[in-house]
Amino acid sequence: MKHDNLRRNPGTREWFCTKCGRTSDQVSANDARRELDQYDCKIPSVDSPVAPPGTETIRLIKKPYKMTLRKERSACRFVAADSDDGKPLIRLELFHDSVPSLSSLTVEFEVLSGTTAELARILVGVMNERIVGVIVTPK
C-alpha cells in the first residue's frame, strides 16, 4: 500500500504520511514519497511480532526473586470482640485502605482458652499503646 497523502512539517522539516505516521527528511515531496514507498503504509504499532504456535519463546517478565519487594504500611488498631461461639478474640482494623492485599481480608487473633473478655480488653489496650501500624511484604 502506497503513501498517498504526504504533508510537510515545517517545524521539523520532514515529510510525513498522515495515515501511518512514517517520516522522511528528504527535501522534495517526490524524493520523500520514493523513500517512504519502500515500506507498506500500515501503523507500525499494529505490526507486533507473533510467534506461531509451538515456537519456543523467551519469558520477558522478571521473576519475583529478581524484583525488589515493596513494603506496604498502614496505621491500625486492635479491637476486642467475641467470636461466633462466644470466645474472646482480637481483631485488627486498618484506619485506611492503604494496603490493597489486606483490604478484602479480616485479620483476627485467637486468645488462650482461659482468657476472659476483660483480659482481652486489657491486652488490646496494651497492644494499642505499643503497636502503631502494620507492615505487609509479599513473599
N, C-alpha and C positions, 0 to 999 in steps of 0.2 A: 504494500500500500504506500503510495507516494505522499509527500508532504505538500499539500495543495495550498495551504494558507500560511505563508511566511510573513512575519512582521519584523520591523526593525525596532530595537530597544535603544534609544539614543543615550541613555544613561550608561549602559554597559558596552555600547557599540557592537552589539551582537544581533544576529538574525535568530528568530525562534519560531518554532511551529506552534500555532495556537491550539492544536489538537493534542499533541503528545508532550510538548514542552522541551524537546531537544533544541540545542543551541548550536550556532556556528559563528566563528569570529571572522568569516570572510568579508571582504569589502562590498562586493556586489551581490545582488539577490540571486543571480544565476549561479555564481560560484557557491553560494551558501546552499542553494537547492541541490546542486550536484553533490556536495558533501553530505547533506542530510539524506539524500535518496539512497545512500548505501545501506541505510537502516530502515526497517519497517516502521510505519507510523502507528506505534502502539504505546500505551502508557507503560513506562519501564517498570513501575512497581507491581504491575499485574503479572509480569514475566518472572514469577518466582520459580526457582528450580524445584521440580518434584521428582523424587526417586521412584522408579517403577516398583511395583510390589515384588517383594522377595530380595530387594537390594539391601546390602548391609550399609547402615548409615552411622554417623558419629553423633553421640549424645552431646548437646551443647549446654545443657542445664548443669550448673555446678552442683556437686554433691554436698550434702549438709556438712560433712566433716571439713570441707574447704571454706565454708561460709562462717562469718562472724555471727554468733548467735546474739540476738538483741534481747536485752533485759527490759521487761516492762514493769513499771512501778505504779502503785495506786495506794491512796490512803484508805484505811479500813478501820473497822471497829468490830468488836465481838459482842454478841447478844446471847444471854441465857434463854433457852427455850425448852419446851418439852417435846419429846418425840411422839409418834403416833401411839406407842404403847405406854406413855406416861413417864418414861425415864428422862432425866435431865440431859440436855446436850448443849453444846456451844456452837453458835452459827457465826460464820464470817460474813460480814456485809461490807461491800465496797461503797465508798462515797460517790464515785463517778464510774461510768462505764469506760474507763481508760485502758483496761486490759481486755482486748477482744476475746482472748482464749477463755476468760472466766465469766464473760457477760452472760453466757447461756447456762452456767453451772451454779449449783448451790453447794457451798463447802460447809460441812458440819463436822464437829468433833464429838465423839462419844467419850463420856467420862466413866470412871470406875463405878461398879455397881453399888458401892456403899456411899456414893456422893449424893447428898441431898440437893434440892433445888436452891436452898440458901447457900450451901457451899459452892455451888456452880455460879451463883451471882457474885460471891466474893472473889472467886477465881477470875471471872470475867472482868471485874473491877480492876484487879491487879494487872491482867493482860492488857486492858485498855490504857492503863497508865504507862506501861513499859513498851508496848508494841505500837508503832505509829503507821506502819504500812506493810504491804505485801510486795514481794518481788517475784516475778514469774519469768523463767527462762526455758525455752523449748529444749528438749534433749537432742 
